[in-house]
C-alpha cells in the first residue's frame, strides 16, 4: 500500500492538483492563521526568566568572540598609536 501511494503521489496530475490546492487563497489563509496561532501560543508561554535565559545564551554564543577580538584589536591599535606618538 505504501508503494502504491508513493507511485500515485509521483504522478504529474496529482502533483499539479496538490500545488493548486496549496496555493489557493483559502489554504494560504488557513496556513497563515495556523502559524499566527502557533506564534501567539509560544509567545504566551514565554516568561521573563525564559526571555532572560534566551538572551544570555544568545549573547554568550554570538558576542563572546566579538569581545575577544575587540580586545585584541584594541590592544594592537593602542600599541601602534603609542609607538607612533612616542
C-alpha positions in Angstrom: 0.0 0.0 0.0 2.8 2.4 0.8 4.4 1.7 -2.6 1.1 2.4 -4.3 0.6 5.7 -2.5 4.2 6.7 -3.3 3.6 5.9 -7.0 0.3 7.8 -7.1 2.0 10.8 -5.4 4.7 10.9 -8.1 2.2 11.4 -10.9 2.1 14.8 -12.5 -1.7 15.3 -12.3 -1.5 14.6 -8.5 1.4 17.0 -8.1 -0.4 19.7 -10.0 -3.7 19.2 -8.0 -1.7 19.4 -4.8 0.1 22.5 -5.9 -3.2 24.2 -7.0 -4.8 23.2 -3.7 -1.9 24.5 -1.5 -1.6 27.8 -3.5 -5.3 28.6 -3.2 -6.1 31.7 -1.2 -8.3 29.8 1.3 -5.5 27.4 2.0 -2.9 30.2 2.4 -5.3 32.0 4.8 -5.6 28.7 6.8 -1.8 28.3 6.9 -1.3 31.9 7.9 -3.8 31.7 10.7 -2.3 28.5 12.0 1.1 30.0 12.0 -0.2 33.1 13.8 -1.8 30.9 16.4 1.3 28.9 17.0 3.4 32.1 17.4 0.9 33.6 19.7 0.8 30.4 21.8 4.6 30.3 22.0 4.8 34.0 22.9 2.3 33.5 25.7 4.4 30.7 27.1 7.5 33.0 27.5 8.2 34.2 31.0 10.6 37.0 31.8 13.1 34.4 33.2 12.9 32.4 30.0 13.4 35.5 27.9 16.4 36.4 30.0 17.9 32.9 29.6 17.4 33.0 25.8 19.1 36.4 25.6 22.0 35.4 27.8 22.6 32.2 25.8 22.5 34.2 22.5 25.0 36.8 23.9 27.4 34.0 25.0 27.2 32.2 21.7 27.4 35.2 19.3 29.1 38.0 21.2 31.8 36.2 23.1 34.2 36.2 20.2 33.3 39.8 19.4 34.5 40.8 22.9 37.7 38.7 22.5 38.6 40.2 19.1 37.6 43.7 20.2 40.2 43.3 23.0 42.8 42.0 20.6 42.3 44.8 18.0 42.0 47.4 20.7 45.3 46.3 22.2 47.0 46.3 18.7 45.6 49.8 17.9 46.7 51.1 21.3 50.3 49.7 20.9 50.6 51.1 17.4 49.3 54.6 18.4 51.6 54.6 21.5 54.6 53.8 19.2 53.6 56.5 16.7 53.1 59.2 19.3 56.2 58.3 21.3 
